[in-house]
Each structure stands twice: as C-alpha cells, then as structure tokens.
C-alpha cells in the first residue's frame, strides 16, 4: 500500500546517528532539510552554492496518482502531465557548470494499476543513468529505455532511480555493522557543510605499521564504485586467514562517504558549496576534504607510519584504473601496475584499462602521491558493469593486494 506522506518523510531521516548532526557550527540563516534528525542545522546561506530541492509530493488525477521526492537521495524538480498516461519529469542539477551526470530518484504510486510513460527532462544535459525500479531498496530491476521509459504503477509505491539507491543512512548502517568486529574502530573525523558525519573505519593502529587508505562517495550518484568499495572492504575486514595475516602487517583506513550531503540531497556531483570535491585536493577549501586531509596527516605524523597504497572508488562509463606516473617520492614504485596486472590474471576474461597521469593536479590520487608517496589509484567502475562482476573483481583485487603488499614492504 502507498505509505502516508508522514511515513515517507520519516523514512528520510538518517536514524540515531542523525542526532550528531546538531553539532554543525555554521552561523547564519537556518536551512532545514527533512533528512536531518534532531532539528534544523544552522547554515550560512552565503556558503551554499547549490539550489536545494523543494521536498514535496506531486499529485494528479484527483490525488489518485502521485510522485514524491520527499526522501533521502531523491532528485526530482518538477512533474508536468502531458496526457492521461505520460508525464515529463524535470531533473535539474544542484548548480552549474557541472559534470553531465544527471541523477534522478523518485517515488510513484497509483490507486489503480496503470501503465505510466515517463520522459526525463535534463534541460541541456545528456542522459547517463538508465532507469531501475525497486519496491524495497534491496531488489532492483532494469526498466529498459534511457530518458524515456514506462512502467506499470500501482498502490505499491515504486522507487525509480538512475542507479540502485544507497543513501547516507544505509552507508552508516553498513559501517556500524563492520564496526562490530573487535579489530575495527568507527569514528567521526569531521562534518559536512550541513553537519552530516564523515566517518572512518580503521583497524587497530600500531607505530611503524604501514597503512592502506580506501575512500569513496565523493560524487554522490557513483553507485557502482561504492559497490566495489563495499566488496573490497568486506574482503579485507573479513575472517579469512589471508585477511587476518594481512591485518597483522598492514593497517587499513576506510573513509566510505566523503560527501554525505551530496548523497542525501540527491546531487549530481557536488557538495553543498557547489564544488566537485575531487577537484579540491590542492586548495582544500571544503570542510569535507579538509577533514580527510587533517585526519590522514595526523595519522602519519602522530602514528609514525607510512601510507603506502590508496584507492579512491568512483564510477564512469566503463571500468578504468587511473594511476600516477612514477615520481621520485614513490614508496613502492611500480606496485600499482604489478597489482593490476596480477588482478587481470585472477579474473578470467577481465582486461583492465590503465590510464596513468602525472601526480600533479587537484584530485585525490595526485595529493596522496605527492603528500605521502603512496601508490594511489582512482578505481573507476562502469555504470553498467554487471553487479556480480563488480563484486568478483573487487574481491579479487582485495585478495591480490593482501598477498602482494606485505611482500613488497619486506623487500629491501
């Protein structure tokens, strides 16, 4: 049955951890979002570089047919009825200019079953994410089509989005589950502009122990990259003998969601300042990148450790590994290429696309290389890469890293 408006709005909160959001310290006018539990967070409106959606229901046919964006990670800016069964859905970016990656997610229901025809209107932007439908946020089915498609809609509310929807609450629940293991510590290293926690999962640290850094969700809609991160992290934090031995020699730090505001506000790319966070790794003008920078520098300086290897998980149109070209400060020169080629041998039929570039610039892999000498890689997963293959490759990548990295460290 179609949930009530109140129930739908309640489902958009981020759960108990949302109570931490009142710790945001920005001064100025109040911006209240339905995702923020515990009351409004004060935000200086001058710092906001994006247009926030109006969270609401769009009702037609005397209220018997409806659309909604009143939930976390939704993106739907307007609905226009074109005829009795066709609707144009406006999907606008948070600000511009912006990478053309239109994200959309909305709920739809009808008192009586009927086929609805949807036309996505991105303005001047091109389509990227093909539509999927779910009734429980767990099981998803591709609808076919691109920016025009149809589906039979009933009073069982359907969720339609460009990729599987994974909001901040789901990420926080995932990290909470991993933190139940005795060797994993879960903590908050900073807050987003709207006051959402930026979490880290870390294994027990000891001085002189090398570190691997895993990061994700700088760009909100890049779900296939986050799926790879989850599979990789679960393998490294797993109970296998290989994982246990690896953790005896190497510590692991995972920052799974650097842009929680962008995730829950249904952003195409940016944080609430309207900035691509993976272009802020030189100036560090944003609270999210500053929090990661401060945490990693403190980890290295106070723990007397080296960050040897780092992966930043993203999505694009096809699988690709963006590596850094060799530089004088590399702690493990050539390791990235050896690791990727070993991964190719481990996954039958899999050929990795490797694209090296100098370690200058304002992306995370460049900064991690320059600052720490780490072998840093942007691990990109195709939007439409089959989900079982995403998991297979990520698990194989984690296993190969766990075998190769301790040996590389021990080499004279």
N, C-alpha and C positions, 0 to 999 in steps of 0.2 A: 504494500500500500504506500501511497505517497506520504512522506513524512510531513509533519506540520512545519510551518516557517520557523517557529521557535526551535523545533528539534534540529532542523537543518542548520540554523545559526549556531546552536550549541555545539554541533559537531565540528565547527571550525576552530574551536579553541585548541591550544596545544597541550592541554592536560596539566597535571600537577606542576610540571617544570615551568609552566607559564607564569606561576606566581613569582618566579625570579625576574620577570620582565619589568616589574616596578622599579628595579634597580637602575633603569636608564636615567642618565643625569642631564640630558639635554634640556636647555631652558628655552622658553618661548611659548608659542601657542600650543594647544593640545590637539593632537591628531589621534583619534580613536579608531582602531581597527577591530573588527569582530574577532580576529584570531588571538587578540591579546587578553588573556585571562588576568583577573586581578585589577581591572580598572584601566583608565586611559593612561598612556605614557606621554609625558611632555616632550615635544619635539619642536625645535626651532624651525618654523615653516620656511625660513630663508635657506636652510640646509637641504630641504627636499628639492631634488632636481627632477622629480617624476610627477606624473599625474596619477593620483590614486583612483582606482575604480570606485564607482558608487555600487555598494553591495546591495542587491535587490532581486526581487522576482519580476519577471516579465510575463503577464497573463493575457491570454487570448481566448476566444470562443466562450465568452461569458464566464471566464475563470476556470474552464474545464481543461485547458491546455496551458502549460507553463514552462518557463525556463528560469534558471537561477544561477547566479554567480556568488551566492552568499555562503561560501565555504572556502577553506584554505586552499591555495594554489589555483583558484579559479581565474579565468580570464575570459570575460565576455562584456563588451562595452555597449552593446545595443542590439535589439531584435526588431526587425520590420517584417510584417506579414505581407507576402507578395500575392498569394491566392489562398484558397482554402487549405492547401497542404504544403505550401512552400514558404520558407522563411529565410530571410537574409540576416546573417549574424555578423555584426561589426566586431572586429578584433583589432584593437589599436595597441601600439607599443607604449611602454611606460614613458618614453621620451625619444627624441631623435636628435642627431643621427644615431643609428643603431644597426648592429648586425642583423641582416634579414632572416630572422629565425622566429616567425610568428607562432607563439604558443597560445593555445586555447584550451579551455576546460569549462564545462557547464553541465548542469543537471537539467533534465527534461522529463515531463510526465504528461499523461493524458488520461482523463476519466474513462474514456473508452478506447480500446486499441485502434490505432490508425497509423498508416504509413506517413511519415513526415520527410519532406525533402529539405535538405539544409544547403545553403550557399554561404560559404565563409568569405567575408569581405575584409581583406587586409589593406585596403587602400592601394598605395603604390608598391607594396611589398609582395614578394612571391611566396607561394606555398612551400613549406618544408616538411611538416609532420603530418603523416597520414592518420586518419581518424580511427580511434579504437573505442569500444564500448564495454562498460562493466556495470554490474549491479551490486558489487561488494568491495570494490577497490583491490581485489585479490585476483580474480579471474577476468581476463581481458580477451576480447575478440576483435579482430580487424574488420572494419566495416566495408572496406573497398572504397575506391574513389580517392580523390585528392581533396580539392577545396569545394567540391560538390558531391554529395552522397545522400543516402536515405537510410532510414531505419524504422521498424515498426515500434511505436511507442505506446506504452500502456500505463496503468496506475502504479506499476512497479517502477519507481524512479530510476532512470538510467543516467549514468555518468558517461559523458563523451568527452574525450580529450585527445590531444595530438600524440601523446605517449602515455604509457602507464603512469598514473598519478601517484607520486610519492611526496607527501607534504612534510613539513618540519616535524609534526607530531610523530609520524611514522619513523623518521630518522632518529628522533630522541628515544623512541621505544626500542629501536634496534641497538643503539649504543647502550641503553640500560641493560638489555639482555646480555650483551657481550661483557659488561662490567660485573656481572655476577660471578665471573671466573676470578679466582683469588689472585691471579697474577696481572689482572687488568685494573688500572685505575682510571676512573672517569672524572674529569674536572672541567671547569669553565675557564677559558683563557681570555675571554673578553665578551663584548656585546656588540650587536649590530646597531645601526643607526636608530632603529625602532625598539631596541632593547632586548632583542632575542639572544639567547645564549649561543656563543660559539664554543663548541665542546671539543675536547681532545680525549682520546683513549690512548693510554700509554702502558707499556709493560714496566715492571719494576726496574728502576734505573740503578746502575752502579757506575762509579767513576771509571773512566778509561774504556768503557764499553761502547763500541760503535753503534750508530743509530740509523734506522731506515725511517723515512718520512713518507706518509701516504696522505693525499689531500683530495678533496672533491667538492662538487656543487658550487663552484664559483659562478657558473652560468646555470640558472635555475632549470630550464627545460631539458638539460642534457642527461636524460634518464638512463640511457644505455651505458654511459660512462659510470654512473653511480652503481648500476647493477654489477659492472665489472669490479668496482671498488669493493662492494659488499662481498663478492665471491673471493676476491684476493685476501681481504682482511680476515674473513672467516677461516680460510685455509691457514693463514699464518697464526691466528689465535686459536687454532684447533687443538685437538687432543692427540694427533698422530705423533709417533716417535720422532719423525722428521721435524715437525713444528716444535716439539719440546726441546730437542737438541739445538735447534736454531736459536730459540729464545735464551738458551744458556750463554750464547756467544754474542748475540745482537739484540739490542732493544728496538722496539717498534713504537712509533708515534703515528697516530691516525687522527686527522682533522677532517671529518667526513662532510661537513656542511659549512663552508666559509661564508655563504650568502643566504642565511635563513630568511631575511626579509624578502629577497627576490623570489625565493621558493614560495613562501606563503602569500605574497602579493600577486602571484601569477605573472612574474616578469618574464620578458623575452630573453634578457641578457644582463641587466644592470642591477646595482644596489639602489637604495633609496635616494642617493645623491645623483642618480642617473649616470653612474660610472661603471664601465666594464672593469671588474676587479682584476681580471688577468691582463690589464694594461696599467696597473698601479703598483708594480713591483720595483719601481725606482723612486717615485715621489712619495709613496706611502701616505697619501692624503686621506685615505678612507679608514674608518675605525676597524673594519674587518681585516684588511691587510696589515694594518699596524699591530693588531692583536697577535696575528700569526708571527710576524717579524719579531716582536718583543719576546714571545714565548720561545721561539727557536734560538734566538741569540742568548737568552737567559739559560736555556738548556745546555748549550755548548759551553758558555763561559763558566757557569756555576758547577756544571757536572764534569767539566774537563773531558768532553767527549768529542768525537767527530761524526758529522752527518755524512755518511758515505754514499747513500743511494736514496733517491726520492722519485716518487711517481705522483703526478697530478692528473687525475682522471677527468676526461671530457668526452664529448660526442661531436661527431661531424658526419659527413655523408658516407664515409667508408672508414674502415679500420686503418689507423696510421700511428706510428711512433715518431714523435718529434724529439730528436736528440740534440745535444750540443756538440759542436765540433771540438776536437781536442784543444785544450789550453794548458798553459804552464802550471796552473794550480791544481790540476786534477789529482784527487787522492787515489782513484782507481782507474787510470787511463785505459780505455778500450773495453771496460767491463760492460757497458750498455750494449754495444754491438754483439759481444760474445753471448750475453744473456738472451738477446732477441733471437739470434740465430739458433741457439740451443732450444728455445721455445718452438721455433719452426719445426725442428726435428721431433719434438714431443707431441705435436698435434698433426696427425696425418692430413695432408692436403692443405694445410694452412701456410700461406705465404705472407710474411709481414712486409708492410710498406714502411720503410725507414727514411725519414727526411731530416738530415742534420742541418743545423744552422749555427752561426756564432753565438756565444753565450752573452752577447750584449742585449740590449732591449729591455722592455718593461714587463715581460711575462715571468711567471714563477720559476720556470726551469732555468732561465738565464740568471736570475738573482740567486737561486740556490747553488748554482755552479760558481758564480763569482764570489759569493759571500763565504761559502763553506767548502768549496772544492768538490761538491757532491756530483756524482753521476746522476743527473736529473733529467727526467723524461716527461713529456706530455703524452699520456697514454690515451689516445683517441679511439672511440668505438663508434662504428657506423650506426646511424639512427635505426636502420632496418636490419642490422645484423641479427640473425636468429638468436633468440634468447638462450637456448641450450648451448649454442656455440660461444656466446659471450661468457657464460659460466665455465665452460670447458677450457677456453683459452686462459681466462683469469686464474683458474685453479692451477693449470699447468705452469703459468708464469710465476705464481707464488711458489710452487714446489721447486721449480728450477732456481729461483732466486735463493731459496733456503739452502739449496745444495751448493750453489756456486759462491755465494758471498762470503761465508766463513773461510772457505779455501782461499779466496782472493785476498782476504785480510791477512791470512797467515803467511802469504808469500813474502819473501824478503824484498 
